[in-house]
């Protein structure tokens, strides 16, 4: 029991330090990753129960769901494959992406998305908010509600930023961008921030489908390559390898 308590304490401390690093690099394209807080209370901890799964849930929209891709080509599935290839037998990636979803939809379903043994929630929402008539303030409040719901269950949060389309005007684009800046300031030592989910993919015709919005298989692979090292570091800090 002493060994387990020590291990959890180290994981929590690691998250605090690394999350703070991600805040300091908010203007950078490659912030340092961190490890989320201690696991959900009540997880199996007796020898007879065996090792627990280490679930990473991706709460997102069509970019996460893999619209236009085969099921094994979405970036969450590619991340699962990377964990498996490196021997992380306990890590299980759950793709909770729904095409067309907004931050409001994500807030409504976050509790159901947080399956038992969920340790990390990756929030990748916001791209559809303006198309559905949500204001930047509503986006902020919905994302804050999602983070709060995850924290209430002891689940660490990785927040992936998004940028508004250029055709929505500079005023809205600035307000939308600042939504994520404000969230990182509010949750400064409690979440890990990735400034832009589509880093290196957005605007590149070679990495997107014909609509110019959704990544093709090559684009999804770039997203997975960008996210995987950061998530692996978090998993390692939390002792999720196995």
NUDO-828390 format. One line per field, with one value per atom (N, C-alpha, C, O): residue number from 1; residue in one letter; chain; atom name; x, y, z. Coordinates in steps of 0.2 Angstrom, whole numbers, plus 5000, padded with zeros to 4 digits. Last residue first. Example, Ala and Ser with C-alpha at 12.3 -4.5 7.8 and 13.67 -1.06 7.14 Angstrom:
resi 2 2 2 2 1 1 1 1
resn S S S S A A A A
chain A A A A A A A A
name N CA C O N CA C O
xx 5064 5068 5064 5067 5066 5062 5066 5071
yy 4989 4995 5000 5006 4972 4978 4984 4983
zz 5035 5036 5039 5040 5039 5039 5039 5042
END
This chain:
resi 242 242 242 242 241 241 241 241 240 240 240 240 239 239 239 239 238 238 238 238 237 237 237 237 236 236 236 236 235 235 235 235 234 234 234 234 233 233 233 233 232 232 232 232 231 231 231 231 230 230 230 230 229 229 229 229 228 228 228 228 227 227 227 227 226 226 226 226 225 225 225 225 224 224 224 224 223 223 223 223 222 222 222 222 221 221 221 221 220 220 220 220 219 219 219 219 218 218 218 218 217 217 217 217 216 216 216 216 215 215 215 215 214 214 214 214 213 213 213 213 212 212 212 212 211 211 211 211 210 210 210 210 209 209 209 209 208 208 208 208 207 207 207 207 206 206 206 206 205 205 205 205 204 204 204 204 203 203 203 203 202 202 202 202 201 201 201 201 200 200 200 200 199 199 199 199 198 198 198 198 197 197 197 197 196 196 196 196 195 195 195 195 194 194 194 194 193 193 193 193 192 192 192 192 191 191 191 191 190 190 190 190 189 189 189 189 188 188 188 188 187 187 187 187 186 186 186 186 185 185 185 185 184 184 184 184 183 183 183 183 182 182 182 182 181 181 181 181 180 180 180 180 179 179 179 179 178 178 178 178 177 177 177 177 176 176 176 176 175 175 175 175 174 174 174 174 173 173 173 173 172 172 172 172 171 171 171 171 170 170 170 170 169 169 169 169 168 168 168 168 167 167 167 167 166 166 166 166 165 165 165 165 164 164 164 164 163 163 163 163 162 162 162 162 161 161 161 161 160 160 160 160 159 159 159 159 158 158 158 158 157 157 157 157 156 156 156 156 155 155 155 155 154 154 154 154 153 153 153 153 152 152 152 152 151 151 151 151 150 150 150 150 149 149 149 149 148 148 148 148 147 147 147 147 146 146 146 146 145 145 145 145 144 144 144 144 143 143 143 143 142 142 142 142 141 141 141 141 140 140 140 140 139 139 139 139 138 138 138 138 137 137 137 137 136 136 136 136 135 135 135 135 134 134 134 134 133 133 133 133 132 132 132 132 131 131 131 131 130 130 130 130 129 129 129 129 128 128 128 128 127 127 127 127 126 126 126 126 125 125 125 125 124 124 124 124 123 123 123 123 122 122 122 122 121 121 121 121 120 120 120 120 119 119 119 119 118 118 118 118 117 117 117 117 116 116 116 116 115 115 115 115 114 114 114 114 113 113 113 113 112 112 112 112 111 111 111 111 110 110 110 110 109 109 109 109 108 108 108 108 107 107 107 107 106 106 106 106 105 105 105 105 104 104 104 104 103 103 103 103 102 102 102 102 101 101 101 101 100 100 100 100 99 99 99 99 98 98 98 98 97 97 97 97 96 96 96 96 95 95 95 95 94 94 94 94 93 93 93 93 92 92 92 92 91 91 91 91 90 90 90 90 89 89 89 89 88 88 88 88 87 87 87 87 86 86 86 86 85 85 85 85 84 84 84 84 83 83 83 83 82 82 82 82 81 81 81 81 80 80 80 80 79 79 79 79 78 78 78 78 77 77 77 77 76 76 76 76 75 75 75 75 74 74 74 74 73 73 73 73 72 72 72 72 71 71 71 71 70 70 70 70 69 69 69 69 68 68 68 68 67 67 67 67 66 66 66 66 65 65 65 65 64 64 64 64 63 63 63 63 62 62 62 62 61 61 61 61 60 60 60 60 59 59 59 59 58 58 58 58 57 57 57 57 56 56 56 56 55 55 55 55 54 54 54 54 53 53 53 53 52 52 52 52 51 51 51 51 50 50 50 50 49 49 49 49 48 48 48 48 47 47 47 47 46 46 46 46 45 45 45 45 44 44 44 44 43 43 43 43 42 42 42 42 41 41 41 41 40 40 40 40 39 39 39 39 38 38 38 38 37 37 37 37 36 36 36 36 35 35 35 35 34 34 34 34 33 33 33 33 32 32 32 32 31 31 31 31 30 30 30 30 29 29 29 29 28 28 28 28 27 27 27 27 26 26 26 26 25 25 25 25 24 24 24 24 23 23 23 23 22 22 22 22 21 21 21 21 20 20 20 20 19 19 19 19 18 18 18 18 17 17 17 17 16 16 16 16 15 15 15 15 14 14 14 14 13 13 13 13 12 12 12 12 11 11 11 11 10 10 10 10 9 9 9 9 8 8 8 8 7 7 7 7 6 6 6 6 5 5 5 5 4 4 4 4 3 3 3 3 2 2 2 2 1 1 1 1
resn X X X X X X X X X X X X X X X X X X X X X X X X X X X X X X X X X X X X X X X X X X X X X X X X X X X X X X X X X X X X X X X X X X X X X X X X X X X X X X X X X X X X X X X X X X X X X X X X X X X X X X X X X X X X X X X X X X X X X X X X X X X X X X X X X X X X X X X X X X X X X X X X X X X X X X X X X X X X X X X X X X X X X X X X X X X X X X X X X X X X X X X X X X X X X X X X X X X X X X X X X X X X X X X X X X X X X X X X X X X X X X X X X X X X X X X X X X X X X X X X X X X X X X X X X X X X X X X X X X X X X X X X X X X X X X X X X X X X X X X X X X X X X X X X X X X X X X X X X X X X X X X X X X X X X X X X X X X X X X X X X X X X X X X X X X X X X X X X X X X X X X X X X X X X X X X X X X X X X X X X X X X X X X X X X X X X X X X X X X X X X X X X X X X X X X X X X X X X X X X X X X X X X X X X X X X X X X X X X X X X X X X X X X X X X X X X X X X X X X X X X X X X X X X X X X X X X X X X X X X X X X X X X X X X X X X X X X X X X X X X X X X X X X X X X X X X X X X X X X X X X X X X X X X X X X X X X X X X X X X X X X X X X X X X X X X X X X X X X X X X X X X X X X X X X X X X X X X X X X X X X X X X X X X X X X X X X X X X X X X X X X X X X X X X X X X X X X X X X X X X X X X X X X X X X X X X X X X X X X X X X X X X X X X X X X X X X X X X X X X X X X X X X X X X X X X X X X X X X X X X X X X X X X X X X X X X X X X X X X X X X X X X X X X X X X X X X X X X X X X X X X X X X X X X X X X X X X X X X X X X X X X X X X X X X X X X X X X X X X X X X X X X X X X X X X X X X X X X X X X X X X X X X X X X X X X X X X X X X X X X X X X X X X X X X X X X X X X X X X X X X X X X X X X X X X X X X X X X X X X X X X X X X X X X X X X X X X X X X X X X X X X X X X X X X X X X X X X X X X X X X X X X X X X X X X X X X X X X X X X X X X X X X X X X X X X X X X X X X X X X X X X X X X X X X X X X X X X X X X X X X X X X X X X X X X X X X X X X X X X X X X X X X X X X X X X X X X X X X X X X X X X X X X X X
chain A A A A A A A A A A A A A A A A A A A A A A A A A A A A A A A A A A A A A A A A A A A A A A A A A A A A A A A A A A A A A A A A A A A A A A A A A A A A A A A A A A A A A A A A A A A A A A A A A A A A A A A A A A A A A A A A A A A A A A A A A A A A A A A A A A A A A A A A A A A A A A A A A A A A A A A A A A A A A A A A A A A A A A A A A A A A A A A A A A A A A A A A A A A A A A A A A A A A A A A A A A A A A A A A A A A A A A A A A A A A A A A A A A A A A A A A A A A A A A A A A A A A A A A A A A A A A A A A A A A A A A A A A A A A A A A A A A A A A A A A A A A A A A A A A A A A A A A A A A A A A A A A A A A A A A A A A A A A A A A A A A A A A A A A A A A A A A A A A A A A A A A A A A A A A A A A A A A A A A A A A A A A A A A A A A A A A A A A A A A A A A A A A A A A A A A A A A A A A A A A A A A A A A A A A A A A A A A A A A A A A A A A A A A A A A A A A A A A A A A A A A A A A A A A A A A A A A A A A A A A A A A A A A A A A A A A A A A A A A A A A A A A A A A A A A A A A A A A A A A A A A A A A A A A A A A A A A A A A A A A A A A A A A A A A A A A A A A A A A A A A A A A A A A A A A A A A A A A A A A A A A A A A A A A A A A A A A A A A A A A A A A A A A A A A A A A A A A A A A A A A A A A A A A A A A A A A A A A A A A A A A A A A A A A A A A A A A A A A A A A A A A A A A A A A A A A A A A A A A A A A A A A A A A A A A A A A A A A A A A A A A A A A A A A A A A A A A A A A A A A A A A A A A A A A A A A A A A A A A A A A A A A A A A A A A A A A A A A A A A A A A A A A A A A A A A A A A A A A A A A A A A A A A A A A A A A A A A A A A A A A A A A A A A A A A A A A A A A A A A A A A A A A A A A A A A A A A A A A A A A A A A A A A A A A A A A A A A A A A A A A A A A A A A A A A A A A A A A A A A A A A A A A A A A A A A A A A A A A A A A A A A A A A A A A A A A A A A A A A A A A A A A A A A A A A A A A A A A A A A A A A A A A A A A A A A A A A A A A A A A A A A A A A A A A A A A A A A A A A A A A A A A A A A A
name N CA C O N CA C O N CA C O N CA C O N CA C O N CA C O N CA C O N CA C O N CA C O N CA C O N CA C O N CA C O N CA C O N CA C O N CA C O N CA C O N CA C O N CA C O N CA C O N CA C O N CA C O N CA C O N CA C O N CA C O N CA C O N CA C O N CA C O N CA C O N CA C O N CA C O N CA C O N CA C O N CA C O N CA C O N CA C O N CA C O N CA C O N CA C O N CA C O N CA C O N CA C O N CA C O N CA C O N CA C O N CA C O N CA C O N CA C O N CA C O N CA C O N CA C O N CA C O N CA C O N CA C O N CA C O N CA C O N CA C O N CA C O N CA C O N CA C O N CA C O N CA C O N CA C O N CA C O N CA C O N CA C O N CA C O N CA C O N CA C O N CA C O N CA C O N CA C O N CA C O N CA C O N CA C O N CA C O N CA C O N CA C O N CA C O N CA C O N CA C O N CA C O N CA C O N CA C O N CA C O N CA C O N CA C O N CA C O N CA C O N CA C O N CA C O N CA C O N CA C O N CA C O N CA C O N CA C O N CA C O N CA C O N CA C O N CA C O N CA C O N CA C O N CA C O N CA C O N CA C O N CA C O N CA C O N CA C O N CA C O N CA C O N CA C O N CA C O N CA C O N CA C O N CA C O N CA C O N CA C O N CA C O N CA C O N CA C O N CA C O N CA C O N CA C O N CA C O N CA C O N CA C O N CA C O N CA C O N CA C O N CA C O N CA C O N CA C O N CA C O N CA C O N CA C O N CA C O N CA C O N CA C O N CA C O N CA C O N CA C O N CA C O N CA C O N CA C O N CA C O N CA C O N CA C O N CA C O N CA C O N CA C O N CA C O N CA C O N CA C O N CA C O N CA C O N CA C O N CA C O N CA C O N CA C O N CA C O N CA C O N CA C O N CA C O N CA C O N CA C O N CA C O N CA C O N CA C O N CA C O N CA C O N CA C O N CA C O N CA C O N CA C O N CA C O N CA C O N CA C O N CA C O N CA C O N CA C O N CA C O N CA C O N CA C O N CA C O N CA C O N CA C O N CA C O N CA C O N CA C O N CA C O N CA C O N CA C O N CA C O N CA C O N CA C O N CA C O N CA C O N CA C O N CA C O N CA C O N CA C O N CA C O N CA C O N CA C O N CA C O N CA C O N CA C O N CA C O N CA C O N CA C O N CA C O N CA C O N CA C O N CA C O N CA C O N CA C O N CA C O N CA C O N CA C O N CA C O N CA C O N CA C O N CA C O N CA C O N CA C O N CA C O N CA C O N CA C O N CA C O N CA C O N CA C O N CA C O N CA C O N CA C O N CA C O N CA C O N CA C O N CA C O N CA C O N CA C O N CA C O N CA C O N CA C O
xx 5014 5013 5012 5011 5012 5015 5013 5012 5007 5002 5005 5001 5013 5014 5009 5007 5013 5007 5008 5003 5023 5023 5018 5019 5018 5024 5025 5026 5008 5007 5012 5011 5015 5010 5009 5009 5023 5026 5021 5023 5012 5017 5020 5021 5008 5003 5007 5006 5019 5016 5012 5013 5020 5025 5023 5025 5007 5009 5015 5014 5004 5002 5005 5005 5011 5012 5010 5013 5007 5014 5015 5020 4993 4995 5003 5005 4995 4992 4994 4996 5000 5004 5001 5005 4990 4996 5000 5004 4980 4979 4985 4986 4987 4986 4984 4987 4986 4992 4992 4996 4972 4976 4983 4985 4966 4966 4971 4973 4957 4963 4962 4957 4945 4946 4953 4954 4946 4945 4947 4950 4946 4951 4950 4954 4938 4935 4939 4937 4947 4945 4941 4942 4958 4953 4951 4953 4975 4968 4964 4966 4988 4987 4979 4977 4990 4992 4990 4991 4986 4981 4983 4979 4986 4991 4986 4984 4978 4980 4985 4987 4983 4978 4982 4987 4995 4991 4986 4985 5003 5006 5002 5004 4991 4997 5001 5001 4978 4980 4986 4987 4977 4976 4979 4982 4987 4983 4983 4988 4992 4990 4985 4980 4989 4992 4989 4983 4991 4988 4992 4998 4985 4990 4987 4982 4979 4978 4985 4989 4983 4979 4977 4975 4989 4993 4989 4991 4979 4986 4990 4994 4966 4967 4975 4977 4966 4962 4964 4964 4975 4976 4972 4975 4968 4975 4977 4980 4957 4956 4963 4963 4963 4959 4959 4959 4967 4972 4969 4972 4954 4959 4965 4967 4949 4945 4950 4950 4957 4958 4954 4956 4952 4958 4959 4962 4939 4939 4946 4947 4943 4939 4940 4940 4949 4953 4950 4953 4938 4944 4949 4951 4930 4928 4934 4935 4938 4936 4934 4936 4940 4946 4944 4947 4929 4931 4936 4936 4926 4922 4924 4921 4936 4930 4925 4920 4945 4947 4941 4940 4939 4941 4941 4939 4948 4942 4944 4949 4958 4957 4951 4949 4960 4958 4958 4957 4969 4967 4965 4967 4966 4969 4966 4959 4970 4966 4969 4975 4969 4973 4969 4964 4966 4964 4969 4974 4963 4967 4965 4962 4950 4953 4957 4955 4942 4949 4953 4958 4930 4931 4938 4940 4931 4927 4928 4926 4939 4942 4938 4941 4928 4933 4937 4939 4920 4917 4923 4922 4929 4927 4924 4925 4930 4936 4934 4937 4917 4920 4926 4927 4916 4912 4915 4914 4926 4927 4923 4925 4919 4925 4927 4929 4908 4907 4913 4913 4914 4910 4909 4909 4920 4924 4920 4923 4908 4913 4918 4919 4902 4899 4904 4904 4911 4910 4907 4908 4910 4916 4915 4919 4894 4898 4905 4905 4887 4889 4894 4898 4882 4880 4882 4879 4888 4881 4879 4874 4900 4895 4888 4883 4906 4904 4899 4894 4908 4905 4902 4896 4916 4910 4906 4900 4929 4929 4922 4921 4927 4927 4926 4924 4938 4932 4932 4937 4945 4947 4941 4938 4952 4947 4949 4953 4956 4959 4953 4948 4958 4953 4956 4959 4965 4966 4960 4958 4959 4964 4965 4967 4945 4948 4953 4951 4939 4947 4949 4955 4924 4928 4935 4936 4922 4921 4925 4930 4917 4922 4920 4917 4905 4911 4917 4921 4896 4895 4902 4903 4901 4900 4899 4902 4900 4906 4906 4910 4888 4890 4896 4898 4887 4881 4883 4880 4899 4898 4892 4892 4898 4903 4902 4903 4888 4887 4892 4890 4896 4890 4888 4886 4906 4908 4902 4902 4899 4901 4903 4903 4899 4898 4901 4906 4901 4897 4896 4892 4904 4904 4899 4893 4912 4906 4905 4906 4924 4922 4916 4914 4929 4923 4921 4918 4939 4937 4930 4926 4950 4943 4942 4943 4964 4962 4954 4952 4972 4967 4964 4962 4986 4984 4978 4979 4992 4987 4983 4978 5003 4998 4992 4986 5014 5010 5003 4998 5023 5022 5018 5018 5024 5029 5028 5031 5012 5019 5024 5030 5002 5003 5010 5013 5005 5006 5007 5011 5002 5008 5010 5015 4988 4993 5000 5004 4983 4982 4987 4991 4986 4989 4989 4994 4977 4984 4988 4993 4965 4967 4974 4977 4966 4966 4967 4971 4966 4972 4971 4977 4959 4958 4964 4968 4961 4965 4964 4968 4953 4959 4964 4970 4941 4941 4948 4949 4945 4943 4944 4947 4938 4943 4941 4935 4927 4930 4936 4939 4931 4926 4930 4935 4936 4939 4935 4934 4933 4930 4933 4932 4941 4943 4940 4943 4934 4942 4944 4949 4921 4923 4930 4933 4926 4921 4923 4926 4929 4930 4924 4919 4938 4931 4932 4935 4946 4947 4939 4935 4953 4947 4948 4950 4963 4963 4957 4957 4964 4960 4962 4962 4972 4974 4970 4973 4966 4967 4968 4966 4975 4969 4971 4977 4980 4982 4975 4971 4970 4975 4976 4973 4963 4959 4964 4961 4971 4967 4963 4961 4978 4981 4977 4978 4968 4970 4973 4972 4962 4969 4971 4976 4952 4954 4961 4965 4947 4949 4952 4954 4943 4939 4941 4938 4946 4946 4941 4936 4956 4949 4949 4952 4973 4968 4961 4961 4980 4980 4973 4969 4982 4981 4980 4980 4992 4986 4987 4991 5008 5004 4998 4999 5013 5013 5008 5005 5024 5018 5018 5023 5028 5030 5024 5019 5022 5023 5025 5024 5025 5027 5028 5033 5022 5019 5020 5016 5020 5024 5020 5014 5013 5013 5017 5018 5014 5007 5008 5004 5024 5025 5019 5018 5019 5024 5025 5028 5010 5007 5013 5011 5018 5014 5011 5010 5024 5028 5024 5026 5013 5015 5020 5020 5013 5007 5009 5007 5024 5024 5018 5019 5021 5026 5026 5027 5009 5009 5015 5014 5013 5008 5008 5008 5022 5024 5019 5021 5013 5018 5021 5022 5006 5002 5007 5006 5016 5012 5009 5009 5019 5024 5021 5023 5007 5010 5015 5015 5007 5002 5004 5003 5018 5018 5013 5014 5015 5020 5020 5022 5004 5003 5008 5007 5011 5006 5004 5004 5019 5022 5017 5019 5010 5014 5017 5018 5004 5000 5004 5003
yy 4993 4986 4981 4975 5010 5005 4998 4997 5020 5016 5011 5008 5029 5022 5018 5012 5042 5039 5032 5029 5044 5047 5045 5045 5037 5034 5037 5034 5045 5038 5035 5032 5056 5056 5049 5048 5051 5054 5054 5052 5048 5042 5045 5041 5060 5056 5050 5048 5065 5069 5064 5064 5056 5057 5060 5058 5057 5051 5052 5050 5069 5068 5063 5063 5069 5074 5073 5075 5057 5057 5063 5063 5060 5055 5055 5054 5070 5071 5066 5068 5062 5067 5069 5071 5053 5050 5056 5055 5061 5058 5056 5056 5064 5069 5067 5069 5052 5054 5060 5061 5050 5045 5048 5047 5067 5061 5056 5058 5078 5075 5069 5065 5090 5084 5080 5080 5101 5102 5096 5096 5100 5104 5105 5109 5091 5096 5101 5107 5080 5085 5091 5097 5079 5076 5082 5088 5083 5084 5081 5080 5084 5080 5080 5078 5091 5084 5080 5074 5104 5100 5092 5088 5111 5107 5102 5097 5117 5121 5117 5120 5107 5112 5116 5119 5101 5098 5103 5102 5107 5104 5101 5098 5105 5108 5104 5098 5103 5101 5104 5106 5106 5099 5098 5093 5118 5117 5109 5107 5118 5124 5122 5126 5108 5107 5113 5112 5108 5111 5110 5110 5099 5100 5103 5101 5106 5103 5103 5107 5112 5106 5103 5097 5124 5118 5112 5107 5132 5133 5127 5125 5135 5128 5127 5122 5149 5147 5140 5139 5148 5152 5150 5150 5140 5138 5142 5139 5148 5141 5139 5136 5158 5160 5153 5153 5152 5155 5156 5155 5148 5143 5146 5143 5161 5156 5151 5149 5166 5168 5164 5164 5161 5159 5161 5157 5168 5160 5158 5154 5181 5179 5171 5169 5180 5182 5180 5177 5177 5172 5174 5169 5187 5181 5176 5173 5197 5198 5192 5190 5192 5193 5193 5191 5180 5187 5187 5183 5168 5171 5178 5180 5164 5167 5170 5172 5156 5163 5167 5173 5146 5148 5155 5159 5146 5147 5148 5151 5133 5139 5140 5135 5124 5124 5131 5136 5113 5119 5119 5114 5101 5102 5108 5108 5097 5101 5103 5106 5083 5086 5090 5087 5080 5083 5085 5089 5066 5071 5074 5070 5062 5061 5067 5073 5063 5061 5060 5057 5067 5060 5058 5052 5081 5078 5071 5068 5082 5083 5080 5077 5081 5076 5076 5071 5092 5085 5080 5075 5103 5102 5095 5092 5101 5100 5099 5094 5104 5097 5096 5090 5117 5112 5105 5101 5123 5123 5118 5115 5121 5118 5118 5113 5130 5122 5119 5113 5142 5139 5132 5128 5144 5144 5140 5136 5144 5139 5138 5133 5155 5149 5143 5138 5165 5164 5157 5154 5164 5162 5161 5156 5156 5162 5159 5154 5146 5147 5153 5154 5142 5148 5149 5153 5131 5130 5136 5136 5137 5134 5133 5133 5138 5144 5142 5146 5125 5129 5135 5137 5116 5116 5122 5123 5116 5117 5119 5122 5111 5118 5120 5125 5098 5101 5108 5112 5088 5091 5093 5090 5082 5086 5090 5094 5067 5072 5076 5073 5062 5064 5069 5074 5048 5054 5055 5051 5037 5041 5047 5052 5026 5032 5036 5038 5016 5016 5021 5020 5018 5016 5015 5013 5032 5025 5024 5027 5046 5044 5037 5036 5048 5046 5044 5040 5052 5045 5043 5037 5064 5060 5052 5048 5071 5069 5064 5060 5075 5068 5066 5060 5089 5084 5077 5073 5093 5094 5090 5087 5090 5087 5087 5083 5099 5092 5088 5083 5111 5110 5102 5100 5110 5109 5108 5105 5099 5105 5104 5099 5087 5089 5095 5097 5082 5087 5090 5095 5065 5070 5076 5074 5062 5061 5067 5073 5052 5057 5056 5051 5044 5046 5052 5057 5030 5036 5038 5034 5026 5026 5032 5037 5015 5021 5021 5016 5008 5007 5014 5018 5001 5007 5005 5001 4989 4991 4997 4999 4987 4982 4984 4982 4994 4997 4993 4995 4990 4986 4989 4986 4998 4999 4995 4996 4994 4992 4993 4990 5000 4993 4991 4986 5014 5011 5003 5001 5014 5015 5013 5010 5010 5006 5007 5003 5022 5015 5010 5007 5031 5031 5025 5023 5026 5026 5027 5024 5029 5022 5022 5017 5044 5040 5032 5030 5046 5047 5044 5042 5033 5039 5040 5035 5021 5026 5033 5038 5011 5010 5016 5015 5014 5014 5014 5017 5025 5019 5019 5023 5042 5037 5030 5030 5051 5049 5045 5043 5056 5056 5055 5058 5053 5050 5050 5045 5058 5052 5049 5043 5069 5064 5057 5052 5077 5076 5070 5067 5077 5073 5072 5067 5079 5079 5075 5070 5071 5076 5076 5073 5065 5068 5073 5078 5050 5056 5059 5056 5043 5044 5051 5056 5030 5037 5038 5035 5019 5022 5029 5033 5006 5013 5016 5016 4993 4996 5003 5006 4985 4989 4992 4993 4969 4976 4979 4976 4960 4961 4968 4972 4957 4961 4961 4962 4952 4947 4950 4947 4963 4958 4954 4952 4978 4972 4967 4967 4989 4989 4983 4984 4997 4990 4991 4993 5013 5008 5002 5003 5023 5017 5012 5006 5038 5034 5028 5028 5039 5039 5035 5029 5044 5041 5041 5043 5061 5054 5051 5054 5071 5070 5062 5058 5069 5071 5069 5065 5075 5069 5072 5076 5084 5083 5077 5074 5091 5087 5086 5088 5107 5101 5097 5101 5113 5113 5107 5101 5118 5111 5112 5112 5131 5125 5119 5114 5143 5139 5133 5132 5150 5153 5149 5150 5142 5143 5146 5144 5138 5138 5138 5136 5138 5143 5143 5148 5128 5134 5139 5144 5117 5118 5125 5128 5118 5119 5120 5125 5114 5121 5123 5128 5101 5105 5112 5116 5096 5096 5101 5104 5098 5101 5102 5107 5090 5098 5101 5107 5078 5081 5089 5093 5074 5075 5079 5083 5073 5079 5080 5086 5062 5069 5074 5079 5052 5054 5061 5065 5053 5055 5056 5061 5048 5055 5057 5063 5035 5040 5047 5052 5030 5030 5035 5039 5030 5034 5035 5040 5021 5028 5033 5038 5009 5012 5020 5023 5008 5009 5012 5016 5006 5012 5013 5019 4994 5000 5006 5011
zz 4902 4905 4899 4900 4908 4904 4907 4913 4917 4913 4909 4905 4926 4927 4923 4926 4924 4928 4929 4932 4915 4922 4926 4932 4904 4908 4915 4920 4900 4902 4906 4911 4896 4902 4904 4910 4886 4892 4897 4903 4877 4880 4886 4891 4873 4877 4880 4886 4866 4872 4876 4883 4856 4861 4867 4872 4849 4853 4857 4863 4842 4849 4853 4859 4830 4834 4841 4846 4824 4826 4831 4835 4823 4827 4829 4835 4813 4819 4825 4830 4803 4805 4812 4817 4800 4803 4806 4811 4795 4801 4804 4811 4783 4788 4794 4799 4777 4778 4783 4787 4775 4780 4781 4787 4777 4773 4778 4783 4787 4786 4782 4783 4781 4785 4783 4777 4773 4780 4784 4789 4759 4762 4770 4773 4753 4756 4759 4761 4749 4744 4747 4744 4764 4759 4754 4755 4766 4768 4762 4756 4763 4769 4771 4776 4752 4752 4758 4758 4755 4751 4751 4750 4770 4766 4762 4764 4779 4774 4769 4764 4793 4791 4785 4785 4797 4793 4789 4783 4806 4801 4796 4791 4818 4817 4812 4812 4823 4816 4814 4808 4836 4834 4827 4826 4844 4838 4836 4835 4858 4855 4849 4848 4871 4864 4860 4858 4888 4882 4876 4876 4902 4897 4891 4889 4918 4912 4907 4909 4930 4930 4924 4923 4931 4934 4933 4937 4925 4923 4925 4922 4921 4924 4923 4922 4917 4923 4926 4932 4906 4912 4918 4924 4898 4900 4907 4911 4895 4899 4902 4907 4888 4895 4899 4905 4877 4881 4888 4893 4872 4874 4878 4883 4869 4873 4876 4882 4859 4866 4871 4877 4848 4850 4857 4861 4848 4848 4850 4855 4846 4852 4853 4859 4833 4839 4846 4850 4826 4826 4832 4835 4827 4830 4830 4835 4821 4827 4831 4836 4808 4812 4819 4824 4800 4802 4808 4812 4795 4800 4803 4807 4786 4783 4788 4787 4793 4791 4788 4789 4807 4799 4798 4801 4822 4818 4811 4810 4829 4826 4822 4819 4844 4837 4835 4840 4856 4853 4846 4842 4867 4860 4857 4857 4883 4879 4872 4872 4893 4888 4883 4880 4910 4904 4900 4902 4921 4919 4912 4908 4932 4926 4924 4924 4944 4944 4938 4938 4942 4942 4942 4942 4941 4947 4947 4952 4929 4936 4942 4946 4920 4920 4927 4930 4923 4924 4924 4928 4920 4927 4928 4933 4906 4911 4918 4921 4903 4901 4906 4908 4907 4910 4909 4913 4898 4906 4909 4914 4886 4887 4895 4897 4889 4888 4889 4892 4890 4896 4895 4900 4877 4883 4889 4892 4869 4868 4874 4877 4874 4875 4874 4878 4869 4877 4878 4883 4856 4859 4866 4869 4852 4853 4856 4858 4840 4846 4847 4842 4827 4830 4837 4841 4821 4824 4828 4831 4816 4811 4814 4811 4828 4824 4819 4818 4832 4836 4832 4833 4825 4823 4827 4825 4833 4825 4823 4818 4845 4844 4837 4835 4853 4851 4849 4852 4860 4854 4850 4845 4875 4872 4866 4866 4881 4877 4874 4870 4897 4893 4888 4890 4906 4902 4897 4894 4912 4916 4912 4916 4914 4910 4915 4920 4922 4920 4916 4913 4914 4919 4917 4911 4902 4904 4910 4912 4899 4904 4906 4912 4891 4888 4893 4891 4900 4897 4894 4894 4903 4908 4906 4908 4890 4893 4899 4899 4884 4884 4887 4887 4885 4886 4887 4891 4880 4887 4889 4895 4867 4871 4878 4882 4863 4863 4867 4870 4865 4869 4869 4874 4856 4863 4867 4873 4843 4846 4853 4856 4830 4837 4838 4835 4817 4818 4825 4826 4822 4817 4818 4820 4837 4833 4828 4830 4846 4841 4838 4836 4855 4857 4852 4855 4855 4851 4852 4850 4867 4866 4861 4863 4869 4867 4865 4862 4882 4878 4876 4880 4889 4886 4881 4877 4893 4897 4894 4896 4884 4884 4888 4887 4876 4881 4881 4879 4866 4872 4877 4883 4854 4859 4866 4871 4848 4845 4850 4849 4856 4856 4853 4855 4853 4860 4860 4863 4839 4842 4849 4850 4839 4836 4839 4839 4846 4849 4846 4850 4836 4842 4846 4849 4826 4825 4831 4832 4832 4831 4830 4832 4832 4839 4838 4842 4818 4822 4829 4832 4808 4812 4816 4818 4801 4799 4803 4802 4804 4807 4805 4806 4798 4805 4808 4813 4784 4787 4794 4797 4782 4783 4785 4787 4783 4776 4776 4771 4799 4794 4787 4786 4812 4806 4800 4796 4825 4822 4816 4815 4824 4829 4826 4827 4815 4814 4819 4817 4820 4814 4813 4810 4837 4832 4826 4827 4853 4848 4843 4844 4866 4865 4859 4860 4868 4864 4863 4859 4883 4879 4875 4878 4888 4885 4881 4875 4901 4895 4894 4898 4906 4906 4900 4895 4916 4910 4911 4916 4930 4927 4920 4919 4933 4931 4928 4925 4946 4940 4938 4941 4957 4952 4945 4940 4967 4963 4957 4953 4972 4968 4964 4958 4971 4974 4970 4964 4965 4968 4972 4976 4954 4957 4959 4955 4959 4954 4957 4963 4968 4968 4962 4962 4959 4966 4965 4961 4945 4948 4954 4954 4948 4944 4948 4954 4949 4951 4948 4946 4934 4941 4942 4938 4919 4923 4930 4932 4914 4916 4920 4925 4899 4906 4908 4904 4886 4889 4896 4899 4880 4884 4887 4889 4864 4872 4875 4872 4850 4853 4861 4863 4847 4843 4846 4845 4859 4855 4852 4854 4868 4862 4857 4851 4880 4877 4870 4865 4888 4881 4877 4872 4901 4899 4892 4889 4900 4901 4899 4895 4900 4895 4895 4889 4913 4907 4901 4897 4921 4921 4915 4913 4917 4915 4915 4911 4924 4916 4914 4909 4937 4935 4927 4924 4939 4940 4937 4934 4935 4931 4932 4928 4945 4938 4934 4930 4956 4956 4949 4947 4952 4953 4953 4949 4952 4946 4946 4942 4966 4961 4954 4951 4971 4973 4968 4966 4966 4964 4966 4962 4973 4965 4963 4958 4986 4984 4976 4974 4986 4988 4985 4982 4983 4978 4980 4975 4994 4987 4983 4978 5004 5004 4997 4995 5000 5000 5000 4997
END
